[in-house]
Amino acid sequence: MAIRMIREEGDEILKKKSKDVEKIDDKLLELIQDMLDTMHRLNGVGLAAVQVGVLKRVIVIDTYEDGTEPYILINPIIIKTKGEQTVEEGCLSFPNKYAQIVRPKEVVAKAINEKGEKIEIKAKDLLAQAICHEVDHLNGEVFIDKIIPGTLEIVTPEELAERQENRKNK
């Protein structure tokens, strides 16, 4: 499919709330495939439709764990959280910026998949973090507003490539 342009820091669309998806059609399925292709090309863990300029409640996530397919969540809602974890986080819309942030250790989310089926996901650790991060995007919230003060760092492209490689090898 197509690689879409990522909306970056300063783009006002990132602060807007996304609208519920009313129907799953070919246009939406094309958007989802483009989002997956874009996320994979950029070595991202997750991507929300708003990050490619579409104000629809759609997210894709790939934790790159062996044997797992990417998650496609339409109209996701986090219904339960448990515990907390302090994690390093970055975002495709904030290239080369990383910081520590506190996220739930576990979440339960409800959504619809690309086939229109209702699903429930019980997630922990990285997947829980990614779901929270991407759902925040759908609500017009960005990670940079939630960081632990004093932890923001800007990394070079070489350091970024190394971090992405390390994440894939975990």
N, C-alpha and C positions, 0 to 999 in steps of 0.2 A: 504494500500500500504506500502511504506517503509519510514522510517525516515532517512533523509540524513544528512551527516556530514556537519556542517557549517564551512566554511572557515573563519578563524579569523585574526585579526590584524597581519600584517607582511607577510601574504600570498600575493605573487605578483599578483595573479589572480585578486584580488580586485581592482587593478589599471589598469586593461585591459578593453578596450572597447568591449562590446558585439556585436555580429553580428545579423542582421535581420533574423527572422524566414522566411524561404521560403515556407514551407508547414506544415500543421497541420496533423500529423499522430499519430498512436498509441504510438510511442515512446515519442512524445511531450506531449500527453495527460497523459501518465504515469508520466512524469517529473512534470507536473502541479499538479497532485494529490499528488505526493510525496512532492512537495513544500508546498501545503496546509496542509498536515499532519504534516510536520516538523514545519511549522510556528505555527500551533495550539498547538502542543506538547510543544513548547518552549514559548508559550504565547506571540508571536510576533504579531505586527500589520501588518507588511509587510515583503516580502522576494523577492529578485531578484535571478534569476537563477544563476548568477555569484557567489552568496553566497554559493551555493551548488556545485560549480566547473564547471558550464556549461555556456559557453560564448554565450548565446542566449538571445535575447531581450524579456524576459518574466518576468512579475512580478505578484505576488498575494498580495492582501490586504484584511484584515478583521478588521474593526473598532469595531466589537462586539456590534454594535447598534442593538436593537431589530428589528427583522423582515428583516434585510438586509442580503443578501447573500454575500459571499466573492467576491471581484472583481478579475477577471483574465484578464490581459492586455498583449497582444502580440504586439510587435513593437510599444509601446506607444510613443507618441510625445506630449509634452506640447505646445499648440498653443497660449495660452493666460494666462496672470497672472494679478492679481489685488490686490493692497494693500500689507500690510505686517503684520506679526505677529512674536513676539518673543516667542519661545516655548522651552520647555525642550525636548531634543531628546536623544535617545539611539539607539543601533543597535545590532542585534544578532551577528554580526561579531566583535563587541567590547564589550564583556560581562562586565557587571557591571560598564560601563562608561556612564555618562550622562553629558550633557552640554546644555547651552542655545544657540540657533541658530535662525537666522532670515530667515523666509520662506514666500512665498506669502500667503496672507489670502485666496485668491480664485484662482483656476486654471481651465482651460478648456483643456482636453486632448483627443486626438484621438488615437484609437487603434483597434485591432481586438480581438474578444473574442474567446473562445475555439471552437466555432462552425464555425469560419471563417467569422463572420459577422462584418462589420465595426460598431464601436460604438463611441460615444462622451460622455464624462463625464464632468459635471459641478460640481466642488467640492469646499468645503470651510472648514476652520478650520482643524480638524485632518485628514480628508481624503485628503485635499489639501497638507498638510504637508507630509503625507505618499506617495502620488504620486510623489512629488518632491524628497523625500529621495530615493525612489526605482529607479526612472529614473536616478538620479545621479549615483547610483550603475552601471547601464547599460552603463554609460559613463566613468566608471573608477574613479568616484569621491566618496569620503567617507565623512560622516558628521564630522568626527574629524578634517578635514582640513578646516571646515567652522565655527567652534565654535566661540562664542564671547569670546575673551581672558579673562582668569581668572574665567571662569564659569565651567570648567571641574571638575567633582567629581567622585570618585570611591565609589560605594556603596557595602555593604556587601550582601551576598545572602539573608539574612533575610529582609533587606531593599528593595532589588529587588523584592522579593515575595510580600511585602506590596504594592509597587508601581504598580505592575501588577494587584493586586486585586482591588486597588483603581481605576485604569483605567477601569476595567471591570464594576465597580459599578457606574460609572458616568452616 
